[in-house]
Amino acid sequence: MMAEIITVQAMKDEKLTTDEYNALDEVRRGIQGRPSACVARNTKRLSGLKMLSFARSGHLSLTDKGKEKLFLRRCVLGLRAVAADPAARLDDDVLAFLGKKSHIVAVEGGHNVTAKGIETLADIEANG
């Protein structure tokens, strides 16, 4: 029971704000020189969540967990985009992932969200 509570608490703590996602994305693109204010104000929490790491040289980089979090966000945004506009352009890796997971299907002129995709979107909306 206690482990279950800790797991649920840890999952709640890993919900990221738009600002934190922006900081992760900025680190992914590479920081030249001094980090921006966005990265600076979010570094402590993101490194605590093991999404960012520091090299001995002080270089800041994404961990595998941070890369996965950004990819999943791109997939959710892509699924929402296709739900709004079947002709929406998606990155190849997002398109492949959503297709492999049966969240979207190709149709003439774009893609449609499947019943599974609609259910996933509803779950995401319900859980914030």
N, C-alpha and C positions, 0 to 999 in steps of 0.2 A: 504494500500500500504506500509506504513512504517513498519507494523508488518511483512509483507511478506519479506521485505528486511532484517530485523533483523533475521528472521528465517533462511533465506538462508545464511546469514553471520555466524550464530551460527553453522550451519551444516558444512560449510567450515572449521571453526575453529576446528571441532571435528575430522577431518581427522588426523589419527595418523601415525607417522613414525614407521619404523621397530624397532628402538631403544625404542620408547615409548611402543610398544606392548611387547617387551622383558622385559621392566621394569614391566609392568602389570603382565606378566606371572611369573616373579620372585617373586613378592609380593604374587601371588596366591599360589605358592609352599611353601611360608613361609620364612621369613627372620630370620636367626639365628645370633644374634649379630648385628654388624654394616651393614647397607645396602651397596650394591655394588655401584660403580661409576655410573653405568647405572641407577639404581633406584634414586640415589641422584640427578643426573642432570635432571631427568624427573618428580620428585615428585611435584614440584610447579605447573606445567601445568596440570598434571593429577589430582591433587587434586582440582585445579580450575575448571576443567571440571567435577568434582564430580565423578571421577572414582576411586579415592583413598581417604581414610579418616584416620585421626589420632585419636586414643583413648586418653583419659586423661593421660594414662601411657606412651604415645609416640609411642605405637605400631601402625604400618602402616598396613592397610588392604584394600581389594578390596570392593567397594560398589557394589550394585546390577547392576548399570549401567556399571561398569568396568567388572563384570562377564559376562554380556550380550555382551559387545563389544568383549571380548576374544572368547566367544562361536561363535559369528557370523564370526569372522576371521577364526576359525577352520572349520566352515562350508564352507566358500569360498575356503579355501585351500583344503578341502576334495573334493569339487566339481571339482576343477581344477585337482586334482590327478586322479579322476575317468575319467575325460575327456581325460587325457593323457594315463591312463592305467586302463582298466575296472577291472582288478584284484587287484587294490590298496586296502590296508587295511584301514578301517576307524574306528574310535572309535564308540562304540555302540550308544551314544547319538547323534552324528553327523549323523550317518547312519539313525537313526530313524527320525530325523528332516528332512533330505533331502528327505527321502522316503515319509513322511507325507505331505510335501509341493510339492510332485510330480516333484522333480528336478532330481531324479534318479529312476530307476527300476531295480529290481533284474533279472539277467539272469544267465544261467549256467556258473559258474566260476567267477562270480563277479557282476558288476553293469554297466548299461549304463546310460548316461546322456540323459534326455528327451529333447524334443524341448523347453519346458519351462526352463529347466536347461541351455540349450545353450543360450537362450534369456537372462537369468539372467547373465550368464558369459559375454555376449556381453555388457550388460548395465554396469556391474562392470568395464570392460575394458575401456569403453567409458567415464566413470565418474572418472577414475583414481583410 
